[in-house]
């Protein structure tokens, strides 16, 4: 298998700024979710809020997971005009952000 091929997950951890309302946050999330309809290389999108009891979240409150067929797909996503436009709206609304891309492992028991 080529290094760039195979499913890749794009994870974004976020903490929204305190002055945003839940309605505003919901609108940003809807716009993020809509990117799956606009960016061909983005195959799936899921998100959720932190529910951990371990208190190790370091202030991050939201998790966003996008699925791509390859690392090249992520590169296409990052430079896609609709993503660039959205990122320029979202990033100033975040107090903290962390992005990680990874290839899920195949677990063999």
C-alpha positions in Angstrom: 0.0 0.0 0.0 1.3 3.5 -0.9 2.0 5.7 2.1 -0.6 8.3 1.3 -3.4 5.8 0.4 -5.9 4.4 2.8 -8.5 6.0 5.1 -7.2 9.0 7.0 -9.0 10.8 9.9 -8.6 14.5 10.4 -9.3 15.4 14.0 -9.9 19.0 15.2 -10.1 19.7 19.0 -11.6 23.1 19.8 -12.5 25.4 22.6 -14.8 28.2 21.4 -14.4 31.6 22.8 -16.5 32.3 26.0 -18.5 35.2 24.4 -20.1 33.0 21.8 -23.7 31.8 22.4 -24.7 28.2 22.0 -26.7 29.3 18.9 -23.6 30.8 17.3 -21.6 27.7 18.1 -24.3 25.5 16.6 -24.2 27.6 13.4 -20.5 27.2 13.1 -20.9 23.4 13.5 -23.6 23.3 10.8 -21.3 25.1 8.4 -18.5 22.7 9.3 -20.7 19.7 8.7 -21.8 21.1 5.3 -18.3 21.0 4.0 -18.8 17.3 3.4 -21.3 18.4 0.7 -18.9 20.9 -0.8 -15.5 19.3 -0.7 -15.3 16.1 -2.8 -12.3 14.6 -0.9 -14.2 14.8 2.4 -16.1 11.5 2.8 -17.6 11.8 6.2 -18.0 14.2 9.2 -18.8 13.6 12.8 -18.6 15.7 15.9 -19.3 15.7 19.6 -18.7 17.5 22.9 -16.3 16.4 25.6 -18.0 14.0 28.1 -14.9 12.7 29.8 -14.9 12.2 33.6 -11.1 12.2 33.7 -10.8 16.0 33.4 -7.8 15.7 31.0 -9.4 17.7 28.2 -7.1 20.7 28.8 -10.0 23.1 28.0 -11.0 21.5 24.7 -14.8 21.2 24.5 -15.6 20.0 21.0 -14.2 17.2 18.8 -14.6 17.2 15.0 -13.7 14.2 12.9 -13.5 14.2 9.1 -12.7 11.2 7.0 -10.7 11.1 3.8 -9.6 8.3 1.5 -5.9 9.4 1.5 -3.5 12.0 2.8 -3.8 13.6 -0.6 -7.5 14.0 0.1 -6.7 16.0 3.2 -4.3 18.2 1.2 -7.1 18.9 -1.3 -9.5 19.7 1.6 -7.1 22.1 3.2 -6.6 24.1 0.0 -10.3 23.8 -1.2 -11.8 27.3 -1.5 -14.9 26.4 0.6 -12.7 25.1 3.4 -10.4 28.1 3.3 -13.4 30.4 3.5 -14.9 28.5 6.4 -11.6 28.2 8.3 -11.1 32.0 8.0 -14.5 32.4 9.8 -14.1 29.6 12.4 -10.5 30.0 13.6 -10.9 33.5 15.0 -13.8 32.1 17.1 -11.6 29.6 18.8 -9.7 30.1 22.0 -7.8 26.9 21.5 -7.4 24.5 18.6 -5.4 21.3 17.9 -5.4 19.3 14.7 -4.2 15.8 14.2 -4.4 13.6 11.1 -4.0 9.8 11.5 -4.4 6.6 9.7 -6.6 4.1 11.7 -4.7 0.9 12.5 -6.0 -2.5 11.7 -6.3 -4.3 15.1 -5.3 -8.0 14.9 -6.2 -10.1 17.9 
